[in-house]
């Protein structure tokens, strides 16, 4: 029975390591794309501010907050999976 549990822990640990690897790659790709996106959003927000288009400025602000929230959620999920992986392998 002990060997079966160890094998199951090994399989789950490998699966979680693979999930972390894939999510890390996705996060890196997202951060490169989001960097360009945030620069464009920042320039558009400045233009909206100086031209007094307050609704457009609010929309750009919401887009910025959503972009940051997506990256924060990806990071939280990665931390959660890493903690689970450590608990399973211990």
Secondary structure, 3 states (H helix, E strand, C coil): CHHHHHHHHHHHHHHHHHHHHHHHHHHHHHHHHHHHHHHHHHHHHHHHHHCCCHHHHHHHHHHHHHHHHHHHHHHHHHHHHHHHHHHHHC
